[in-house]
Amino acid sequence: MILETIALTTDLSVTLLDQTRHYFGGYYHVKVLAYCDIPLEPGYFANDAELDDAIVKLGSSVRFERILEKMAVPESAIETVRSQLTQSFHETTIAYLSAPDFAPRFVRSEYRKRVNKPTQVRNSRA
């Protein structure tokens, strides 16, 4: 269930999804997934070849995700805990995501991770 969609100062928005689940007895795992899909833009890369390679490796966008969670929450405290988690996200992360250079830095970082990730070599037994 979507709790909130937050428009950032850039052309991006962050969606907060409630993923709370029953844990055990009368206790719950309160979990909120915060995500923002960031499209790949030509200006984020040194040249068109790098952009094309990034699209091959990453797709047309990359996803920023944060999981906000607390375990073993009594049923009576679910709303309070969820509110605290989302409020903390607003206070700490929204300014970071709203920075003008966030999207290009994040996209380039994800691209570098993919480029530098060693390809897995399959062990074949003949």
C-alpha positions in Angstrom: 0.0 0.0 0.0 1.4 3.4 -1.0 1.7 5.6 2.1 3.0 8.7 0.4 4.6 10.1 -2.7 7.0 12.9 -2.0 7.8 15.3 -4.8 11.5 16.4 -4.7 12.8 19.7 -5.7 14.2 18.0 -8.8 11.9 16.2 -11.3 12.0 13.1 -9.1 9.7 11.7 -6.5 10.0 9.2 -3.7 7.3 6.6 -3.0 6.8 5.2 0.5 5.3 1.7 0.5 4.0 0.0 3.6 5.2 -3.6 3.7 4.3 -4.3 7.3 3.8 -8.0 8.1 2.8 -10.1 11.0 5.9 -11.3 12.9 4.7 -13.7 15.6 2.0 -13.7 18.3 0.7 -10.1 18.6 3.9 -8.6 17.1 4.7 -7.1 13.7 7.6 -6.3 11.5 6.9 -2.7 10.6 8.6 -2.1 7.2 8.4 0.9 4.9 10.1 0.7 1.5 11.2 4.1 0.2 12.2 4.2 -3.5 12.9 6.6 -6.3 13.4 5.5 -9.9 16.0 7.8 -11.6 16.1 7.8 -15.4 19.4 7.7 -17.1 20.2 11.1 -18.8 22.9 11.8 -21.4 24.3 14.6 -19.1 25.2 12.0 -16.5 27.8 10.4 -18.6 31.1 11.4 -20.4 29.8 10.5 -23.9 27.1 8.7 -25.8 29.0 5.4 -25.8 29.1 5.4 -22.0 25.4 6.2 -21.9 24.6 3.4 -24.3 26.7 1.0 -22.2 25.0 2.2 -19.0 21.6 1.5 -20.6 22.7 -2.0 -21.5 24.0 -2.7 -18.0 21.4 -0.8 -15.9 18.3 -0.4 -18.1 16.6 3.0 -18.7 16.6 3.9 -15.0 18.1 3.0 -11.6 16.3 2.7 -8.3 17.3 4.3 -5.1 15.9 2.3 -2.2 15.9 2.5 1.6 14.2 0.1 3.9 12.8 1.7 7.1 12.0 -1.0 9.6 11.5 -2.1 13.2 11.0 -5.6 14.4 8.6 -7.0 17.1 6.2 -4.1 17.3 3.0 -4.7 19.2 -0.1 -4.3 17.1 -1.2 -1.3 19.1 2.0 0.5 18.2 2.1 -0.1 14.4 0.8 3.3 13.4 3.1 5.2 15.8 6.2 3.3 14.7 5.4 3.7 11.0 4.9 7.4 11.6 8.2 7.7 13.4 10.0 5.8 10.6 8.6 8.0 7.9 9.2 11.2 9.9 12.8 10.2 10.4 13.1 9.6 6.6 11.7 13.1 6.0 14.1 14.7 8.4 17.3 12.9 7.3 17.0 11.7 3.7 14.8 14.0 1.7 17.3 16.9 1.8 20.0 14.5 0.5 17.7 13.3 -2.3 16.7 16.8 -3.2 20.2 18.0 -3.8 20.7 19.1 -7.5 23.6 16.7 -8.0 22.0 13.6 -6.3 20.6 12.0 -9.5 23.8 12.2 -11.6 26.0 11.1 -8.7 23.8 8.2 -7.8 23.4 7.0 -11.4 27.2 7.2 -12.1 27.9 5.4 -8.8 25.5 2.6 -9.8 27.1 2.4 -13.2 30.6 2.2 -11.8 29.5 -0.6 -9.4 28.1 -2.6 -12.4 31.2 -1.9 -14.6 33.6 -2.9 -11.8 31.6 -6.0 -10.7 33.5 -9.1 -11.7 31.6 -11.3 -14.0 30.9 -14.6 -12.4 32.7 -17.5 -14.0 30.7 -20.7 -14.0 32.5 -23.8 -12.8 31.8 -26.4 -15.4 32.5 -30.0 -14.6 33.1 -32.1 -17.7 
